[in-house]
Amino acid sequence: MDALARAVVADWYALGDELLLRFGDGFEHAEDGSGAWGSTPLAYPADWLEGVGFYRATSDRPPPPTVEWTAERKRALRNSRAEAGGAK
């Protein structure tokens, strides 16, 4: 069992390295079917960014309030969502 656990941990570390190297700089670096490597920029579609207000000036609205998250506050929020039938 110890060998299996070590193998699983090694696989997770390898996956983290692969994800960082493949996507870590805002581009997807991948090998195509012919063995050549290429880079594709990663970005949200412009219409989605527009729809969520990404391009709006931030000076026309106040910053969100700072919330101190404590264990009690998280429990209260989870309980209120559960009572309302929402996600936990």
Buried (B, 14 or more C-beta within 10 A) or exposed (E): EEEEEEEEEEEEEEEEEEEEEEEEEEBEEEEEEEEEEEEEEEEEEEEEEEEEEEEEEEEEEEEEEEEEEEEEEEEEEEEEEEEEEEEE
